[in-house]
Amino acid sequence: MAEKKELAAAGEEMELKKELQKVVEMILEEDDYGIEMTIEAIRILSCSAELKLKKPTGLGMDGMNLPEKFKCPLSGEIMGDPVILSSGQTYDRPYIQKWLNDVVQRPWNRTPKGSSGHIWSLVTKADRIYLNSLLAKLRSSLSDQKEAAKELRRLTKTTPSYREIFCERTNTISILLSPLSESERNIESEPDLQEDLITIVLNLSIPENNKKLVAENPIVLPLLIESMKFGTLETRRNAAAAIFTLSALDSNKVLIGNSGALLPLLELLHEGHPLAMKDAASAIFCLCFRTDNNAKFNQLGAVKVVLENINDGILVDELLDILVLLSADHNAIDEIGDLDTLLNLLKIIRHSSLERTKENCVEILYNVCKKNLTLLMVIRVEEIKRHTLAELAETGTSRARRKASRILRKINKSFSTNAYNWRK
């Protein structure tokens, strides 16, 4: 009986192939074939697919040692009808459906009809199961740690729910970083593992609700500091980027400022690859909004590092954002107020196409010269020659016009201006 069914199915499949061949030949021969032919081809392919699905696989899977990825995490058996959740994890449909149905029947999981929160609850519960299995691997062998770290890096980047549920418990971050913090090997001895784990910290730092928990974990900041010094380029820049995202919270700015992270950020800005330098610059800029951090950066020589890069034409626009903040500290004035720096700032105003860059330059000039007549004289001499500030006072943004006009008024008040005109 079974043989007759198989023969009938084979005959039907052969007929479908012949029909499909005819339709395809007609499509190829006719330039203006109708949509009916396309629909007919789709119908034949659908019938063929149904026949394929009905045919026994004949793989003898019961006796095969298949990889774990073919097994459902819930049943431990080979999946017959795999489905993929938003997390990317695959389950056998009947088992995940049964599990979700059990969840629905629990009164504390019920939400109003039509609520998207209900679906979110179901998905995140499945995600938690998978997350716990990955965290367990981080306590296992080195190969398991590497595998789990790769998967967690992917999940925390692509799936927002993982970034949220990861920080529901206070100990998950400590477990995550245990391969680096508890191991006897040096942090840089496994660069790929280090890179994955630091990148996960960066991903976890993105949600606003996570920033405080991540930064206040006693393991996190020391490991980020070490990773800015040692590791792959990606590790170093992601460690700096994590500092940047965490510093969005004002209380974290204090923690980071007191953690010893400022000097490694400056070193990365001074010696790093352009991509890493950009991440370091973003973190420094954000941290400088606190006056105590601003003063610490000045004490560490931030002005010198920033000016060296600006004079070399590196990250000029980004570093001028930092220099504006540094120039608000009176201790930085002497370093900024040398002749070459002042002339370079005026040159940038003349040649830059970015209004924000011009604003930053003129504000730095104003901060430098407002209490220093010697520096004001340098600007005055240059202004007589080129009229840079006079031009900016007429054509710049409101902020730029305001600062340029203040400098010009100060020059007029401090020195005799009868001998020349500001404009040609």
C-alpha positions in Angstrom: 0.0 0.0 0.0 2.8 2.4 1.0 4.6 1.5 -2.3 1.5 2.4 -4.4 1.3 5.8 -2.6 4.9 6.5 -3.3 4.6 5.5 -7.0 1.4 7.7 -7.3 3.2 10.6 -5.7 6.2 10.2 -8.0 4.0 10.1 -11.0 2.2 13.3 -9.9 5.5 15.0 -9.3 6.7 14.1 -12.8 3.5 15.5 -14.3 4.0 18.8 -12.3 7.5 19.1 -13.6 6.3 18.7 -17.2 3.6 21.3 -16.7 6.1 23.7 -15.2 8.5 23.1 -18.0 5.8 24.1 -20.6 4.9 27.2 -18.7 8.5 28.3 -18.3 9.2 27.7 -22.0 6.2 29.9 -22.9 7.4 32.6 -20.6 10.8 32.6 -22.2 9.5 32.6 -25.7 6.9 35.3 -25.3 8.0 38.9 -24.6 4.6 40.0 -23.5 3.4 37.1 -21.5 0.4 37.6 -19.3 0.2 37.5 -15.5 -1.8 34.3 -15.8 1.3 32.4 -16.8 3.1 33.7 -13.7 0.2 32.7 -11.5 0.2 29.2 -13.1 3.9 28.8 -12.5 3.4 29.7 -8.8 0.5 27.3 -8.5 2.6 24.4 -9.9 5.5 25.2 -7.6 3.1 25.3 -4.6 1.7 21.9 -5.5 5.2 20.5 -5.9 6.2 21.9 -2.5 3.2 20.2 -0.9 4.2 16.9 -2.4 7.7 17.3 -1.1 6.4 18.0 2.4 4.3 14.9 2.4 7.1 12.6 1.4 8.9 10.8 4.2 12.4 12.2 4.8 14.0 8.8 5.0 16.9 10.3 7.0 16.7 7.9 9.9 17.2 10.9 12.3 16.5 8.8 15.4 19.7 7.0 14.9 21.8 10.0 14.0 24.0 12.2 16.3 22.8 15.5 15.0 24.2 18.9 16.3 22.4 20.5 19.2 21.1 23.3 17.0 18.7 20.9 15.5 17.2 20.1 18.9 14.5 22.2 20.7 15.8 23.8 23.9 12.5 22.9 25.6 12.1 19.3 24.6 15.7 18.3 23.9 14.4 16.5 20.8 14.9 17.0 17.0 12.6 19.9 15.9 9.9 18.9 13.4 8.4 22.4 13.0 11.0 25.0 14.0 10.0 28.6 14.7 12.3 31.5 15.4 11.5 34.0 18.2 12.5 37.7 18.1 15.6 36.8 20.0 16.9 34.6 17.1 16.4 31.4 19.2 14.7 28.5 17.5 12.1 26.2 19.2 9.9 23.4 18.0 6.5 24.9 17.4 4.3 22.6 19.5 6.6 22.8 22.5 7.0 26.6 22.5 3.3 27.0 21.9 2.5 24.7 24.8 4.9 26.7 27.0 3.4 30.0 26.0 -0.1 28.7 26.5 0.8 27.6 30.1 2.1 31.2 30.7 -1.1 32.7 29.4 -3.2 30.7 31.8 -1.3 32.1 34.8 -3.4 35.0 36.2 -0.4 37.3 36.9 0.6 37.2 33.2 -2.7 38.3 31.8 -3.0 41.8 30.3 -5.9 43.6 28.8 -7.2 42.2 25.5 -5.3 43.6 22.5 -2.4 44.7 24.6 1.0 44.5 23.0 2.5 44.2 26.5 1.1 40.7 26.7 3.1 39.5 23.7 6.2 41.3 25.1 5.8 39.4 28.3 5.6 36.0 26.5 8.6 36.8 24.3 10.8 38.1 27.1 10.1 35.0 29.2 11.4 32.8 26.4 14.4 35.1 26.1 15.1 34.8 29.8 15.4 31.0 29.5 17.9 31.4 26.7 19.8 34.1 28.6 20.2 32.0 31.7 21.6 29.1 29.6 24.2 31.5 28.1 25.1 32.9 31.5 25.7 29.4 32.7 28.1 28.8 29.8 30.2 31.8 31.0 31.0 29.8 34.1 32.1 26.8 32.1 35.1 26.0 29.8 36.9 28.6 27.8 35.3 27.3 24.5 31.8 27.6 26.1 32.7 31.1 27.3 33.7 32.2 23.9 30.6 30.7 22.3 28.3 32.3 24.8 30.0 35.7 24.5 29.6 35.7 20.7 25.9 35.0 21.0 25.3 37.5 23.8 27.1 40.2 21.7 24.8 39.4 18.8 21.7 39.4 20.9 22.4 42.6 22.9 23.1 44.4 19.6 20.1 43.2 17.6 17.4 42.4 20.2 16.3 45.3 22.5 14.5 42.9 24.8 17.9 41.4 25.8 19.3 44.7 26.7 16.3 45.3 29.0 16.1 41.9 30.7 19.8 41.5 31.1 19.8 44.1 33.9 16.8 42.9 35.7 19.0 41.1 38.2 22.0 42.8 39.8 24.4 39.8 39.4 24.1 39.2 35.7 26.7 41.8 34.8 29.1 40.2 37.3 28.5 36.8 35.8 29.0 38.3 32.3 32.4 39.7 33.2 33.5 36.8 35.3 35.8 35.3 32.6 37.8 38.6 32.7 37.5 39.5 36.4 37.8 36.1 38.1 40.2 34.3 35.7 43.9 33.9 36.6 44.8 34.7 33.0 45.7 38.3 31.9 42.8 40.3 30.6 44.5 40.6 27.1 45.4 36.9 26.9 42.1 36.1 25.1 41.6 39.2 22.9 38.5 37.9 21.1 36.7 37.0 24.3 37.7 40.4 25.8 36.4 42.2 22.8 33.0 40.4 22.8 32.5 41.0 26.6 33.4 44.7 26.4 31.1 45.2 23.4 28.3 43.6 25.4 28.9 46.1 28.1 28.6 48.9 25.5 25.4 47.4 24.2 23.9 47.1 27.7 24.8 50.8 28.4 22.5 52.1 25.7 19.1 51.9 27.5 18.6 54.8 29.9 17.4 52.5 32.7 20.6 50.4 32.5 23.2 53.2 32.8 23.2 53.5 36.6 23.2 49.8 37.3 26.1 49.2 34.8 28.3 52.0 36.0 27.8 51.2 39.7 28.8 47.6 39.3 32.3 47.5 40.9 33.7 45.4 38.1 32.7 47.4 35.1 34.7 50.7 35.2 38.0 49.0 36.1 37.6 46.6 33.2 36.7 49.4 30.8 39.8 51.3 31.9 42.0 48.2 31.4 40.4 47.6 28.0 41.2 51.1 26.8 44.9 50.3 27.5 45.1 46.7 26.3 43.2 44.8 23.6 42.2 44.9 20.0 41.4 48.3 18.3 37.7 47.3 18.5 38.0 46.6 22.2 39.7 49.9 23.0 37.2 52.0 21.0 34.2 50.1 22.4 35.5 50.6 25.9 35.7 54.3 25.3 32.3 54.3 23.6 30.9 52.6 26.7 32.3 55.3 28.9 30.7 57.8 26.6 27.2 56.2 26.8 27.4 55.8 30.6 28.5 59.4 31.1 25.1 60.6 29.7 23.9 60.2 33.3 25.2 63.0 35.5 25.8 60.8 38.6 27.9 58.5 36.3 30.0 61.5 35.3 31.1 61.7 38.9 31.8 58.0 39.2 33.8 58.0 36.0 35.7 61.1 36.9 36.8 59.5 40.2 37.5 56.1 38.7 40.8 56.8 36.9 39.3 56.7 33.5 40.3 60.2 32.4 44.0 59.5 31.8 43.4 56.4 29.6 40.9 58.4 27.6 43.5 61.1 27.0 46.1 58.5 26.1 43.7 57.0 23.6 43.1 60.5 22.1 46.8 61.1 21.9 48.1 57.8 20.6 45.0 55.9 19.2 43.7 55.0 15.8 41.4 57.7 14.3 38.3 55.6 15.1 39.3 55.1 18.7 40.2 58.7 19.0 36.7 59.7 18.0 35.1 57.6 20.6 37.6 58.9 23.2 36.8 62.5 22.2 33.1 61.9 22.6 33.6 60.6 26.1 35.9 63.4 27.1 33.4 66.0 25.7 30.6 64.5 27.7 32.6 64.3 30.9 33.8 67.9 30.6 30.3 69.2 31.3 31.1 68.8 35.0 33.5 71.5 36.1 35.4 69.1 38.4 36.1 66.7 35.5 37.0 69.7 33.4 39.6 70.8 36.0 41.0 67.2 36.2 41.4 67.0 32.4 43.3 70.3 32.4 45.6 69.0 35.2 46.3 65.9 33.1 47.4 68.0 30.1 44.2 67.7 28.0 44.7 71.1 26.4 48.1 70.1 25.0 46.8 66.8 23.5 43.7 68.6 22.0 45.8 71.4 20.5 48.3 69.0 19.0 45.6 67.1 17.2 43.9 70.3 16.0 47.1 71.7 14.7 47.7 68.4 12.8 44.2 68.7 11.3 42.9 65.7 13.2 39.2 65.6 14.4 39.3 69.4 14.3 35.5 70.0 14.7 35.1 67.4 17.4 38.1 68.6 19.4 37.0 72.3 19.2 33.9 71.2 21.1 36.2 70.0 23.9 38.5 73.0 23.8 35.5 75.3 24.3 34.7 73.6 27.6 38.4 73.4 28.7 38.9 77.1 28.0 36.2 77.9 30.6 38.8 76.9 33.2 41.2 79.8 33.9 44.1 77.3 34.3 43.8 76.5 30.6 44.2 80.0 29.4 48.0 80.1 29.4 48.2 76.9 27.3 45.6 78.0 24.8 46.8 81.6 24.5 50.0 81.3 22.5 50.4 83.1 19.2 50.3 80.1 16.9 47.0 78.8 18.5 45.3 82.2 18.3 46.3 82.6 14.6 45.2 79.0 13.9 41.8 79.6 15.4 41.3 82.8 13.3 42.4 80.8 10.2 39.8 78.1 11.0 37.1 80.7 11.2 38.0 82.0 7.8 38.2 78.6 6.1 35.7 76.4 7.9 32.3 75.7 6.3 30.7 74.6 9.6 29.0 77.3 11.6 29.4 75.4 14.9 33.2 75.2 14.3 33.3 79.0 13.8 31.2 79.5 17.0 33.6 77.4 19.0 36.7 79.2 17.7 35.3 82.6 18.5 34.1 81.5 21.9 37.6 80.1 22.7 39.2 83.4 21.5 36.8 85.3 23.8 37.5 83.2 26.8 41.3 83.6 26.2 41.4 87.3 25.7 38.7 88.7 28.0 41.1 89.1 30.9 44.4 89.2 29.0 45.3 92.4 27.2 48.5 90.9 25.7 46.4 88.2 23.9 43.8 90.8 23.0 46.6 92.8 21.3 47.6 89.8 19.2 44.0 89.4 18.0 43.8 93.2 17.3 46.9 93.1 15.1 45.5 90.1 13.1 42.1 91.8 12.9 43.6 94.9 11.3 45.1 92.7 8.6 42.3 90.3 7.8 39.0 91.6 9.5 38.1 88.0 10.4 36.0 88.9 13.5 34.4 91.9 11.8 33.2 89.6 9.0 31.9 87.0 11.5 30.1 89.7 13.4 28.1 90.4 10.3 27.6 87.0 8.7 27.8 84.4 11.5 25.2 82.7 13.6 23.7 84.7 16.5 26.1 83.0 18.9 29.1 83.7 16.7 28.0 87.3 16.1 27.5 87.9 19.8 31.0 86.6 20.7 32.8 88.4 17.8 31.1 91.6 18.6 32.1 91.4 22.3 35.8 90.9 21.3 35.6 93.8 18.9 34.0 96.1 21.5 36.7 95.0 24.0 39.4 95.9 21.5 37.8 99.3 20.8 37.6 100.0 24.5 41.1 98.8 25.3 43.0 100.4 22.4 42.8 103.4 20.2 41.0 102.5 17.0 41.2 105.9 15.2 44.2 104.8 13.1 42.3 102.1 11.2 38.9 100.8 10.2 37.7 97.3 10.9 36.5 96.8 7.3 38.5 97.4 4.2 
